[in-house]
Amino acid sequence: MSRRIHAIRTSTKVSLEARQDSENSSYPFPWIEEVEDFSSDLEDQGDMEVSDGGGEDGDVYVAFLAGTGEAALLAVASRVATSPGVSAGANALVSDDEAEEFGLGLRVVLPLPAS
């Protein structure tokens, strides 16, 4: 039995390690705004959809992206993982819009290897 995928969804998790070299001493994660701006720009271009926003979840930041192509979404997640200030160890979780539970799916270590 094959399963039809309506939309691919990724959640990108990035460790929240405070950066001492942050220019904004009142908030130790200024890269989050840059990631949100980058994602918003891609959404405005119609390349993907930022679903459910992003936010801090314990000691990680989670961004949700949706679209029709797994490779394209993983490429975006990989670019986010290599953004200045983002901690090493990011990963993406790929699932579809029919997933029964959050957190289930294919886990992909980011950034993706160069092709």
TIVO-2410 file (N, C-alpha, C; in nm, 3 decimals):
# residues 115
REC num residu      c1      c2      c3 atome chaine
REC   1      M   0.085  -0.116   0.000     N      A
REC   1      M   0.000   0.000   0.000    CA      A
REC   1      M   0.090   0.123   0.000     C      A
REC   2      S   0.071   0.211  -0.096     N      A
REC   2      S   0.149   0.334  -0.099    CA      A
REC   2      S   0.072   0.446  -0.032     C      A
REC   3      R   0.144   0.538   0.023     N      A
REC   3      R   0.082   0.649   0.094    CA      A
REC   3      R   0.106   0.776   0.016     C      A
REC   4      R   0.002   0.848  -0.012     N      A
REC   4      R   0.015   0.973  -0.086    CA      A
REC   4      R   0.060   1.083   0.009     C      A
REC   5      I   0.164   1.153  -0.032     N      A
REC   5      I   0.215   1.263   0.050    CA      A
REC   5      I   0.157   1.393  -0.004     C      A
REC   6      H   0.081   1.461   0.077     N      A
REC   6      H   0.018   1.587   0.036    CA      A
REC   6      H   0.117   1.702   0.044     C      A
REC   7      A   0.194   1.706   0.147     N      A
REC   7      A   0.296   1.810   0.164    CA      A
REC   7      A   0.403   1.756   0.256     C      A
REC   8      I   0.524   1.787   0.223     N      A
REC   8      I   0.636   1.748   0.309    CA      A
REC   8      I   0.652   1.858   0.413     C      A
REC   9      R   0.682   1.817   0.533     N      A
REC   9      R   0.700   1.913   0.641    CA      A
REC   9      R   0.831   1.879   0.710     C      A
REC  10      T   0.911   1.980   0.736     N      A
REC  10      T   1.032   1.958   0.813    CA      A
REC  10      T   1.027   2.043   0.939     C      A
REC  11      S   1.083   1.990   1.043     N      A
REC  11      S   1.106   2.073   1.161    CA      A
REC  11      S   1.257   2.071   1.181     C      A
REC  12      T   1.315   2.189   1.190     N      A
REC  12      T   1.458   2.202   1.207    CA      A
REC  12      T   1.486   2.237   1.352     C      A
REC  13      K   1.567   2.156   1.418     N      A
REC  13      K   1.599   2.180   1.558    CA      A
REC  13      K   1.743   2.224   1.571     C      A
REC  14      V   1.763   2.333   1.641     N      A
REC  14      V   1.896   2.389   1.663    CA      A
REC  14      V   1.916   2.409   1.812     C      A
REC  15      S   2.029   2.363   1.864     N      A
REC  15      S   2.060   2.380   2.005    CA      A
REC  15      S   2.072   2.528   2.039     C      A
REC  16      L   2.016   2.565   2.152     N      A
REC  16      L   2.024   2.704   2.199    CA      A
REC  16      L   2.142   2.719   2.294     C      A
REC  17      E   2.256   2.745   2.236     N      A
REC  17      E   2.375   2.772   2.315    CA      A
REC  17      E   2.396   2.922   2.315     C      A
REC  18      A   2.402   2.981   2.432     N      A
REC  18      A   2.422   3.126   2.441    CA      A
REC  18      A   2.557   3.162   2.381     C      A
REC  19      R   2.559   3.268   2.304     N      A
REC  19      R   2.682   3.316   2.241    CA      A
REC  19      R   2.734   3.437   2.316     C      A
REC  20      Q   2.852   3.426   2.370     N      A
REC  20      Q   2.912   3.536   2.445    CA      A
REC  20      Q   2.950   3.651   2.355     C      A
REC  21      D   2.974   3.622   2.226     N      A
REC  21      D   3.015   3.725   2.132    CA      A
REC  21      D   2.896   3.796   2.067     C      A
REC  22      S   2.778   3.773   2.119     N      A
REC  22      S   2.658   3.834   2.063    CA      A
REC  22      S   2.663   3.986   2.077     C      A
REC  23      E   2.627   4.055   1.969     N      A
REC  23      E   2.623   4.201   1.973    CA      A
REC  23      E   2.507   4.251   2.059     C      A
REC  24      N   2.405   4.169   2.071     N      A
REC  24      N   2.286   4.205   2.148    CA      A
REC  24      N   2.291   4.131   2.282     C      A
REC  25      S   2.347   4.194   2.381     N      A
REC  25      S   2.366   4.126   2.509    CA      A
REC  25      S   2.235   4.097   2.582     C      A
REC  26      S   2.126   4.164   2.543     N      A
REC  26      S   1.999   4.139   2.610    CA      A
REC  26      S   1.934   4.010   2.559     C      A
REC  27      Y   1.973   3.962   2.444     N      A
REC  27      Y   1.918   3.838   2.388    CA      A
REC  27      Y   2.032   3.758   2.326     C      A
REC  28      P   2.062   3.641   2.382     N      A
REC  28      P   2.181   3.567   2.338    CA      A
REC  28      P   2.165   3.491   2.206     C      A
REC  29      F   2.048   3.500   2.140     N      A
REC  29      F   2.024   3.424   2.017    CA      A
REC  29      F   1.979   3.514   1.902     C      A
REC  30      P   2.057   3.614   1.865     N      A
REC  30      P   2.012   3.705   1.759    CA      A
REC  30      P   1.997   3.636   1.624     C      A
REC  31      W   2.059   3.522   1.605     N      A
REC  31      W   2.049   3.449   1.478    CA      A
REC  31      W   1.907   3.401   1.454     C      A
REC  32      I   1.826   3.386   1.557     N      A
REC  32      I   1.689   3.340   1.539    CA      A
REC  32      I   1.611   3.438   1.452     C      A
REC  33      E   1.629   3.568   1.477     N      A
REC  33      E   1.561   3.668   1.394    CA      A
REC  33      E   1.606   3.658   1.249     C      A
REC  34      E   1.735   3.634   1.227     N      A
REC  34      E   1.787   3.621   1.091    CA      A
REC  34      E   1.726   3.498   1.022     C      A
REC  35      V   1.714   3.388   1.095     N      A
REC  35      V   1.654   3.266   1.041    CA      A
REC  35      V   1.507   3.292   1.007     C      A
REC  36      E   1.436   3.360   1.095     N      A
REC  36      E   1.294   3.390   1.070    CA      A
REC  36      E   1.279   3.483   0.950     C      A
REC  37      D   1.367   3.584   0.936     N      A
REC  37      D   1.362   3.674   0.821    CA      A
REC  37      D   1.390   3.597   0.692     C      A
REC  38      F   1.491   3.510   0.694     N      A
REC  38      F   1.526   3.429   0.578    CA      A
REC  38      F   1.408   3.341   0.537     C      A
REC  39      S   1.346   3.274   0.633     N      A
REC  39      S   1.232   3.188   0.605    CA      A
REC  39      S   1.114   3.268   0.551     C      A
REC  40      S   1.092   3.384   0.609     N      A
REC  40      S   0.982   3.470   0.564    CA      A
REC  40      S   1.004   3.516   0.420     C      A
REC  41      D   1.128   3.551   0.386     N      A
REC  41      D   1.160   3.591   0.249    CA      A
REC  41      D   1.131   3.478   0.150     C      A
REC  42      L   1.168   3.356   0.185     N      A
REC  42      L   1.141   3.242   0.098    CA      A
REC  42      L   0.992   3.217   0.085     C      A
REC  43      E   0.919   3.236   0.194     N      A
REC  43      E   0.774   3.218   0.190    CA      A
REC  43      E   0.712   3.323   0.098     C      A
REC  44      D   0.758   3.448   0.107     N      A
REC  44      D   0.707   3.555   0.021    CA      A
REC  44      D   0.731   3.525  -0.127     C      A
REC  45      Q   0.840   3.455  -0.158     N      A
REC  45      Q   0.871   3.419  -0.296    CA      A
REC  45      Q   0.790   3.299  -0.344     C      A
REC  46      G   0.719   3.235  -0.251     N      A
REC  46      G   0.638   3.119  -0.286    CA      A
REC  46      G   0.714   2.988  -0.289     C      A
REC  47      D   0.837   2.988  -0.239     N      A
REC  47      D   0.919   2.867  -0.243    CA      A
REC  47      D   0.879   2.763  -0.138     C      A
REC  48      M   0.817   2.807  -0.032     N      A
REC  48      M   0.779   2.718   0.077    CA      A
REC  48      M   0.684   2.793   0.169     C      A
REC  49      E   0.638   2.725   0.270     N      A
REC  49      E   0.550   2.786   0.369    CA      A
REC  49      E   0.610   2.766   0.507     C      A
REC  50      V   0.612   2.873   0.584     N      A
REC  50      V   0.653   2.862   0.724    CA      A
REC  50      V   0.527   2.827   0.799     C      A
REC  51      S   0.521   2.705   0.850     N      A
REC  51      S   0.399   2.662   0.918    CA      A
REC  51      S   0.420   2.660   1.069     C      A
REC  52      D   0.322   2.701   1.140     N      A
REC  52      D   0.323   2.701   1.287    CA      A
REC  52      D   0.430   2.790   1.348     C      A
REC  53      G   0.491   2.875   1.266     N      A
REC  53      G   0.594   2.963   1.320    CA      A
REC  53      G   0.712   2.883   1.372     C      A
REC  54      G   0.795   2.946   1.446     N      A
REC  54      G   0.909   2.880   1.508    CA      A
REC  54      G   0.913   2.924   1.653     C      A
REC  55      G   0.992   2.857   1.730     N      A
REC  55      G   1.002   2.898   1.869    CA      A
REC  55      G   1.095   2.811   1.949     C      A
REC  56      E   1.121   2.856   2.068     N      A
REC  56      E   1.206   2.783   2.159    CA      A
REC  56      E   1.126   2.671   2.223     C      A
REC  57      D   1.185   2.554   2.231     N      A
REC  57      D   1.124   2.437   2.294    CA      A
REC  57      D   1.230   2.375   2.382     C      A
REC  58      G   1.229   2.413   2.508     N      A
REC  58      G   1.334   2.366   2.599    CA      A
REC  58      G   1.467   2.425   2.559     C      A
REC  59      D   1.563   2.340   2.528     N      A
REC  59      D   1.697   2.388   2.493    CA      A
REC  59      D   1.723   2.387   2.343     C      A
REC  60      V   1.616   2.384   2.263     N      A
REC  60      V   1.632   2.391   2.117    CA      A
REC  60      V   1.535   2.493   2.059     C      A
REC  61      Y   1.571   2.543   1.939     N      A
REC  61      Y   1.483   2.628   1.861    CA      A
REC  61      Y   1.429   2.541   1.748     C      A
REC  62      V   1.298   2.545   1.727     N      A
REC  62      V   1.235   2.462   1.624    CA      A
REC  62      V   1.168   2.553   1.523     C      A
REC  63      A   1.200   2.531   1.394     N      A
REC  63      A   1.136   2.603   1.284    CA      A
REC  63      A   1.062   2.500   1.200     C      A
REC  64      F   0.939   2.532   1.161     N      A
REC  64      F   0.858   2.441   1.081    CA      A
REC  64      F   0.845   2.496   0.939     C      A
REC  65      L   0.878   2.415   0.842     N      A
REC  65      L   0.869   2.453   0.702    CA      A
REC  65      L   0.784   2.349   0.629     C      A
REC  66      A   0.708   2.393   0.532     N      A
REC  66      A   0.627   2.300   0.454    CA      A
REC  66      A   0.638   2.335   0.307     C      A
REC  67      G   0.622   2.235   0.224     N      A
REC  67      G   0.626   2.253   0.080    CA      A
REC  67      G   0.603   2.120   0.013     C      A
REC  68      T   0.620   2.115  -0.116     N      A
REC  68      T   0.592   1.991  -0.188    CA      A
REC  68      T   0.716   1.910  -0.220     C      A
REC  69      G   0.834   1.965  -0.198     N      A
REC  69      G   0.955   1.892  -0.232    CA      A
REC  69      G   1.047   1.872  -0.115     C      A
REC  70      E   1.074   1.746  -0.082     N      A
REC  70      E   1.161   1.714   0.031    CA      A
REC  70      E   1.301   1.770   0.011     C      A
REC  71      A   1.356   1.754  -0.109     N      A
REC  71      A   1.493   1.800  -0.135    CA      A
REC  71      A   1.503   1.951  -0.117     C      A
REC  72      A   1.404   2.026  -0.165     N      A
REC  72      A   1.407   2.172  -0.152    CA      A
REC  72      A   1.397   2.214  -0.006     C      A
REC  73      L   1.312   2.149   0.071     N      A
REC  73      L   1.298   2.184   0.213    CA      A
REC  73      L   1.425   2.150   0.290     C      A
REC  74      L   1.486   2.037   0.258     N      A
REC  74      L   1.610   2.002   0.326    CA      A
REC  74      L   1.723   2.097   0.287     C      A
REC  75      A   1.722   2.147   0.165     N      A
REC  75      A   1.823   2.246   0.124    CA      A
REC  75      A   1.807   2.374   0.205     C      A
REC  76      V   1.683   2.417   0.226     N      A
REC  76      V   1.658   2.536   0.308    CA      A
REC  76      V   1.702   2.511   0.451     C      A
REC  77      A   1.665   2.396   0.507     N      A
REC  77      A   1.705   2.362   0.644    CA      A
REC  77      A   1.857   2.359   0.657     C      A
REC  78      S   1.925   2.309   0.555     N      A
REC  78      S   2.070   2.305   0.556    CA      A
REC  78      S   2.130   2.445   0.556     C      A
REC  79      R   2.070   2.536   0.477     N      A
REC  79      R   2.117   2.675   0.476    CA      A
REC  79      R   2.097   2.740   0.612     C      A
REC  80      V   1.985   2.710   0.676     N      A
REC  80      V   1.961   2.762   0.811    CA      A
REC  80      V   2.069   2.711   0.906     C      A
REC  81      A   2.101   2.582   0.896     N      A
REC  81      A   2.200   2.521   0.986    CA      A
REC  81      A   2.339   2.580   0.970     C      A
REC  82      T   2.367   2.637   0.853     N      A
REC  82      T   2.500   2.694   0.830    CA      A
REC  82      T   2.500   2.847   0.843     C      A
REC  83      S   2.392   2.903   0.891     N      A
REC  83      S   2.384   3.048   0.910    CA      A
REC  83      S   2.477   3.090   1.024     C      A
REC  84      P   2.535   3.210   1.015     N      A
REC  84      P   2.624   3.258   1.122    CA      A
REC  84      P   2.553   3.258   1.257     C      A
REC  85      G   2.622   3.206   1.357     N      A
REC  85      G   2.569   3.205   1.493    CA      A
REC  85      G   2.492   3.080   1.531     C      A
REC  86      V   2.449   3.002   1.432     N      A
REC  86      V   2.372   2.881   1.460    CA      A
REC  86      V   2.467   2.774   1.514     C      A
REC  87      S   2.427   2.714   1.625     N      A
REC  87      S   2.509   2.611   1.689    CA      A
REC  87      S   2.519   2.487   1.602     C      A
REC  88      A   2.631   2.418   1.614     N      A
REC  88      A   2.648   2.290   1.544    CA      A
REC  88      A   2.549   2.189   1.601     C      A
REC  89      G   2.518   2.088   1.522     N      A
REC  89      G   2.431   1.982   1.571    CA      A
REC  89      G   2.287   1.994   1.532     C      A
REC  90      A   2.256   2.080   1.434     N      A
REC  90      A   2.117   2.094   1.389    CA      A
REC  90      A   2.074   1.968   1.315     C      A
REC  91      N   1.945   1.941   1.321     N      A
REC  91      N   1.890   1.830   1.243    CA      A
REC  91      N   1.750   1.866   1.197     C      A
REC  92      A   1.705   1.797   1.095     N      A
REC  92      A   1.570   1.817   1.042    CA      A
REC  92      A   1.493   1.688   1.061     C      A
REC  93      L   1.365   1.700   1.081     N      A
REC  93      L   1.276   1.586   1.091    CA      A
REC  93      L   1.177   1.598   0.976     C      A
REC  94      V   1.177   1.503   0.886     N      A
REC  94      V   1.091   1.507   0.768    CA      A
REC  94      V   0.971   1.417   0.792     C      A
REC  95      S   0.853   1.474   0.774     N      A
REC  95      S   0.730   1.396   0.784    CA      A
REC  95      S   0.632   1.453   0.683     C      A
REC  96      D   0.509   1.406   0.686     N      A
REC  96      D   0.410   1.463   0.596    CA      A
REC  96      D   0.294   1.519   0.677     C      A
REC  97      D   0.203   1.586   0.607     N      A
REC  97      D   0.094   1.653   0.677    CA      A
REC  97      D  -0.009   1.556   0.734     C      A
REC  98      E   0.009   1.428   0.709     N      A
REC  98      E  -0.081   1.327   0.762    CA      A
REC  98      E  -0.021   1.254   0.882     C      A
REC  99      A   0.096   1.298   0.927     N      A
REC  99      A   0.162   1.230   1.040    CA      A
REC  99      A   0.071   1.231   1.162     C      A
REC 100      E   0.066   1.119   1.230     N      A
REC 100      E  -0.021   1.105   1.345    CA      A
REC 100      E   0.029   1.179   1.468     C      A
REC 101      E   0.159   1.198   1.475     N      A
REC 101      E   0.216   1.258   1.595    CA      A
REC 101      E   0.339   1.340   1.558     C      A
REC 102      F   0.358   1.453   1.626     N      A
REC 102      F   0.477   1.535   1.606    CA      A
REC 102      F   0.599   1.458   1.653     C      A
REC 103      G   0.708   1.472   1.581     N      A
REC 103      G   0.832   1.407   1.621    CA      A
REC 103      G   0.857   1.275   1.554     C      A
REC 104      L   0.763   1.230   1.471     N      A
REC 104      L   0.782   1.106   1.397    CA      A
REC 104      L   0.823   1.139   1.255     C      A
REC 105      G   0.917   1.063   1.203     N      A
REC 105      G   0.961   1.086   1.067    CA      A
REC 105      G   1.109   1.060   1.051     C      A
REC 106      L   1.159   1.091   0.933     N      A
REC 106      L   1.299   1.072   0.900    CA      A
REC 106      L   1.384   1.185   0.958     C      A
REC 107      R   1.481   1.151   1.040     N      A
REC 107      R   1.572   1.251   1.099    CA      A
REC 107      R   1.694   1.265   1.008     C      A
REC 108      V   1.725   1.389   0.970     N      A
REC 108      V   1.836   1.418   0.880    CA      A
REC 108      V   1.933   1.511   0.951     C      A
REC 109      V   2.059   1.471   0.959     N      A
REC 109      V   2.163   1.554   1.020    CA      A
REC 109      V   2.196   1.668   0.924     C      A
REC 110      L   2.205   1.788   0.978     N      A
REC 110      L   2.237   1.907   0.899    CA      A
REC 110      L   2.373   1.962   0.940     C      A
REC 111      P   2.443   2.029   0.852     N      A
REC 111      P   2.406   2.056   0.714    CA      A
REC 111      P   2.423   1.932   0.627     C      A
REC 112      L   2.354   1.935   0.512     N      A
REC 112      L   2.365   1.825   0.417    CA      A
REC 112      L   2.506   1.822   0.358     C      A
REC 113      P   2.555   1.704   0.321     N      A
REC 113      P   2.686   1.699   0.257    CA      A
REC 113      P   2.681   1.769   0.120     C      A
REC 114      A   2.790   1.828   0.082     N      A
REC 114      A   2.797   1.894  -0.049    CA      A
REC 114      A   2.784   1.790  -0.158     C      A
REC 115      S   2.710   1.825  -0.263     N      A
REC 115      S   2.690   1.727  -0.371    CA      A
REC 115      S   2.783   1.751  -0.487     C      A
***
